[in-house]
Amino acid sequence: MSKASEVKNGNILRFNGELLQVEEFLHRTPGNLRAFYQARMRNVKTGKLVEYRFRTDEEVTIARVETNDYQYLYEDGDSLVVMDNSTYDQHNIPKSLFGPAVKFLKEGMNVIVAFESDEPIMGSVPGSAELEVTYTEPAVKGDTSTGALKNATVETGAEIKVPLFINIGDKVKVDTATGAYVERVKA
């Protein structure tokens, strides 16, 4: 157990049986009242925002979370199989931990997974991915409106919008958070 004064932004607390990540932790001393800590925390599993006031001497449980780099190997039903780069141990991680960015994962990419006592609690993919376009409509000559976009399918099966000059076989950089086209990758 730790005191509330030891909590820092980014810590993961076990609070009311849930795991919550601290987003903002502020010390307040309102006038002639007792000081307290105002915390804004996000539930690790559901993403729900929780606000709470801690007394300065209140005891909290800071979860021991180990974060590590893993290599994505393959998909196995509703989970992804990842390998620890140092020990070569393999783990099954639920797809839901990675959110919508999971559709841009390519075999061999590095991902970050956080474990709390052997249970995976968070996963994140790189901010961008370089993927090959497997299907897109050909550009029509004379169709040159500025900023026009067309649909394209990348090698992972995800659909994105790309500029008209992108063709099948081109490699594009995709923002994994938004699914937006960033740029064409030079060969």
Backbone hydrogen bonds in HBPLUS format (Angstrom, degrees):
<---DONOR---> <-ACCEPTOR-->    atom                        ^
c    i                          cat <-CA-CA->   ^        H-A-AA   ^      H-
h    n   atom  resd res      DA  || num        DHA   H-A  angle D-A-AA Bond
n    s   type  num  typ     dist DA aas  dist angle  dist       angle   num
A0002-SER N   A0060-VAL O   2.83 MM  58  5.34 173.7  1.83 164.9 166.9     1
A0060-VAL N   A0002-SER O   2.73 MM  58  5.34 163.0  1.75 154.7 160.9     2
A0006-GLU N   A0003-LYS O   3.02 MM   3  5.63 163.7  2.05 117.7 123.0     3
A0004-ALA N   A0058-GLU O   2.90 MM  54  5.60 130.3  2.15 158.4 172.8     4
A0007-VAL N   A0004-ALA O   3.23 MM   3  5.58 167.1  2.25 113.3 117.2     5
A0011-ASN N   A0008-LYS O   3.20 MM   3  5.76 165.3  2.22 132.6 135.5     6
A0010-GLY N   A0022-VAL O   2.82 MM  12  5.10 159.8  1.86 138.4 145.0     7
A0022-VAL N   A0011-ASN O   2.82 MM  11  5.50 169.6  1.83 170.0 173.6     8
A0063-ALA N   A0012-ILE O   2.73 MM  51  5.56 150.0  1.82 151.3 161.3     9
A0013-LEU N   A0020-LEU O   2.73 MM   7  5.24 157.0  1.78 162.4 160.1    10
A0020-LEU N   A0013-LEU O   2.86 MM   7  5.24 165.5  1.88 155.5 160.4    11
A0014-ARG N   A0061-THR O   2.88 MM  47  5.44 162.1  1.91 155.2 161.0    12
A0015-PHE N   A0018-GLU O   2.84 MM   3  5.35 152.7  1.92 156.9 160.8    13
A0018-GLU N   A0015-PHE O   3.04 MM   3  5.35 164.2  2.06 114.5 119.4    14
A0044-VAL N   A0019-LEU O   2.96 MM  25  5.78 173.2  1.96 151.5 153.6    15
A0021-GLN N   A0042-ARG O   2.83 MM  21  5.25 165.3  1.85 150.7 147.6    16
A0042-ARG N   A0021-GLN O   2.87 MM  21  5.25 158.3  1.92 145.5 149.9    17
A0023-GLU N   A0040-ARG O   2.81 MM  17  5.64 158.4  1.86 152.4 159.6    18
A0024-GLU N   A0040-ARG O   3.12 MM  16  5.06 158.7  2.17 142.0 144.5    19
A0040-ARG N   A0024-GLU O   2.82 MM  16  5.06 160.4  1.86 152.0 155.1    20
A0026-LEU N   A0038-GLN O   2.91 MM  12  5.17 167.9  1.93 151.0 151.5    21
A0038-GLN N   A0026-LEU O   2.76 MM  12  5.17 154.9  1.82 156.0 160.3    22
A0028-ARG N   A0036-PHE O   2.80 MM   8  5.44 173.9  1.81 172.3 171.2    23
A0036-PHE N   A0028-ARG O   2.96 MM   8  5.44 155.6  2.02 150.8 158.4    24
A0033-LEU N   A0030-PRO O   2.93 MM   3  5.62 164.4  1.96 146.5 150.7    25
A0037-TYR N   A0054-PHE O   2.83 MM  17  5.05 168.1  1.85 153.8 157.6    26
A0054-PHE N   A0037-TYR O   2.83 MM  17  5.05 160.0  1.87 152.3 155.5    27
A0039-ALA N   A0052-TYR O   2.86 MM  13  5.34 168.7  1.88 167.6 170.3    28
A0052-TYR N   A0039-ALA O   3.01 MM  13  5.34 156.6  2.07 147.1 153.1    29
A0041-MET N   A0050-VAL O   2.74 MM   9  5.12 178.1  1.74 165.7 166.3    30
A0050-VAL N   A0041-MET O   2.66 MM   9  5.12 167.5  1.67 164.4 164.4    31
A0043-ASN N   A0048-LYS O   2.80 MM   5  5.20 170.6  1.81 154.1 156.0    32
A0047-GLY N   A0043-ASN O   2.82 MM   4  4.83 140.6  1.98 126.3 136.9    33
A0058-GLU N   A0055-ARG O   3.18 MM   3  5.09 163.7  2.21 104.2 109.1    34
A0066-GLU N   A0115-PHE O   2.85 MM  49  5.25 160.6  1.88 157.7 160.3    35
A0115-PHE N   A0066-GLU O   2.81 MM  49  5.25 164.5  1.83 149.3 152.2    36
A0068-ASN N   A0113-VAL O   3.10 MM  45  5.79 158.6  2.15 148.5 153.7    37
A0113-VAL N   A0068-ASN O   3.12 MM  45  5.79 160.7  2.16 163.6 167.3    38
A0070-TYR N   A0111-VAL O   2.80 MM  41  5.32 164.3  1.82 162.9 165.1    39
A0111-VAL N   A0070-TYR O   2.76 MM  41  5.32 161.3  1.79 152.8 159.4    40
A0071-GLN N   A0083-MET O   2.85 MM  12  5.14 161.9  1.88 144.8 149.0    41
A0083-MET N   A0071-GLN O   2.85 MM  12  5.14 154.4  1.91 139.2 147.3    42
A0072-TYR N   A0109-MET O   2.79 MM  37  5.51 174.1  1.79 174.5 173.0    43
A0108-GLY N   A0072-TYR O   2.76 MM  36  5.32 169.0  1.78 159.7 162.5    44
A0073-LEU N   A0081-VAL O   2.86 MM   8  5.64 165.6  1.88 160.2 163.0    45
A0081-VAL N   A0074-TYR O   2.85 MM   7  5.48 177.6  1.85 177.5 176.8    46
A0076-ASP N   A0079-SER O   2.81 MM   3  5.30 173.2  1.81 159.4 157.8    47
A0079-SER N   A0076-ASP O   3.17 MM   3  5.30 156.1  2.23 115.3 121.8    48
A0095-LYS N   A0078-ASP O   3.04 MM  17  5.89 173.8  2.05 143.0 141.8    49
A0080-LEU N   A0093-ILE O   2.71 MM  13  5.18 161.5  1.75 150.1 153.9    50
A0093-ILE N   A0080-LEU O   2.82 MM  13  5.18 168.1  1.84 152.6 155.9    51
A0082-VAL N   A0091-HIS O   2.93 MM   9  5.42 163.5  1.95 158.4 162.6    52
A0091-HIS N   A0082-VAL O   2.85 MM   9  5.42 156.6  1.90 154.6 162.3    53
A0084-ASP N   A0089-ASP O   2.80 MM   5  5.31 163.5  1.82 159.2 164.0    54
A0088-TYR N   A0084-ASP O   2.90 MM   4  4.92 140.7  2.05 134.7 142.3    55
A0097-LEU N   A0094-PRO O   3.25 MM   3  5.94 158.4  2.30 116.5 121.4    56
A0098-PHE N   A0095-LYS O   3.01 MM   3  5.80 156.9  2.07 124.4 130.2    57
A0099-GLY N   A0096-SER O   3.32 MM   3  5.33 150.0  2.42  99.4 107.7    58
A0102-VAL N   A0099-GLY O   3.32 MM   3  6.15 170.6  2.33 122.8 124.9    59
A0104-PHE N   A0101-ALA O   3.07 MM   3  5.76 168.1  2.09 121.7 125.3    60
A0105-LEU N   A0102-VAL O   3.19 MM   3  5.40 168.3  2.20 113.0 114.9    61
A0109-MET N   A0106-LYS O   3.04 MM   3  5.80 157.2  2.10 149.6 150.2    62
A0112-ILE N   A0124-SER O   2.97 MM  12  5.26 172.7  1.97 157.8 160.3    63
A0124-SER N   A0112-ILE O   2.84 MM  12  5.26 151.4  1.93 152.1 158.3    64
A0114-ALA N   A0122-MET O   2.86 MM   8  5.08 164.9  1.88 143.8 147.0    65
A0121-ILE N   A0114-ALA O   2.85 MM   7  5.82 170.8  1.86 160.1 162.8    66
A0116-GLU N   A0119-GLU O   2.93 MM   3  5.32 163.9  1.96 145.2 146.8    67
A0119-GLU N   A0116-GLU O   3.20 MM   3  5.32 152.6  2.28 105.3 113.6    68
A0176-THR N   A0127-GLY O   3.06 MM  49  5.58 150.5  2.15 124.3 132.4    69
A0129-ALA N   A0174-VAL O   2.93 MM  45  5.32 150.6  2.02 144.4 154.0    70
A0174-VAL N   A0129-ALA O   2.82 MM  45  5.32 162.5  1.85 153.1 158.6    71
A0131-LEU N   A0172-VAL O   2.89 MM  41  5.53 157.1  1.95 165.2 163.1    72
A0172-VAL N   A0131-LEU O   2.80 MM  41  5.53 166.5  1.82 162.3 160.6    73
A0155-GLU N   A0132-GLU O   2.87 MM  23  5.54 131.2  2.12 154.2 168.9    74
A0133-VAL N   A0170-ASP O   2.85 MM  37  5.62 164.1  1.88 166.3 170.7    75
A0169-GLY N   A0133-VAL O   2.90 MM  36  5.33 170.6  1.91 148.1 151.4    76
A0134-THR N   A0153-THR O   2.76 MM  19  5.70 151.6  1.84 148.0 157.8    77
A0135-TYR N   A0153-THR O   3.25 MM  18  5.08 154.4  2.32 139.9 138.5    78
A0153-THR N   A0135-TYR O   2.77 MM  18  5.08 162.3  1.80 152.1 157.2    79
A0143-ASP N   A0140-VAL O   3.02 MM   3  5.53 160.7  2.05 137.0 138.9    80
A0144-THR N   A0142-GLY O   3.11 MM   2  5.62 121.8  2.46 106.9  91.0    81
A0148-ALA N   A0145-SER O   3.39 MM   3  5.74 153.4  2.46 131.6 126.9    82
A0150-LYS N   A0162-VAL O   2.77 MM  12  5.49 157.1  1.82 157.9 164.6    83
A0162-VAL N   A0150-LYS O   2.84 MM  12  5.49 164.5  1.86 160.7 163.5    84
A0152-ALA N   A0160-ILE O   2.86 MM   8  5.47 141.6  2.01 164.3 168.1    85
A0160-ILE N   A0152-ALA O   2.90 MM   8  5.47 161.5  1.93 157.3 163.5    86
A0154-VAL N   A0158-ALA O   3.02 MM   4  5.71 164.7  2.04 164.4 168.4    87
A0157-GLY N   A0154-VAL O   2.84 MM   3  5.51 163.9  1.87 126.3 131.8    88
A0166-ILE N   A0163-PRO O   3.32 MM   3  6.01 170.6  2.33 121.3 124.1    89
A0170-ASP N   A0167-ASN O   3.20 MM   3  5.77 164.5  2.22 133.0 135.3    90
A0185-VAL N   A0171-LYS O   2.80 MM  14  5.33 169.8  1.81 140.1 143.2    91
A0173-LYS N   A0183-GLU O   2.74 MM  10  5.30 168.3  1.76 167.0 169.7    92
A0182-VAL N   A0173-LYS O   2.79 MM   9  5.35 156.6  1.84 167.7 159.5    93
A0175-ASP N   A0180-ALA O   2.90 MM   5  5.35 169.1  1.92 162.8 163.1    94
A0179-GLY N   A0175-ASP O   2.70 MM   4  5.29 144.8  1.82 152.8 163.8    95
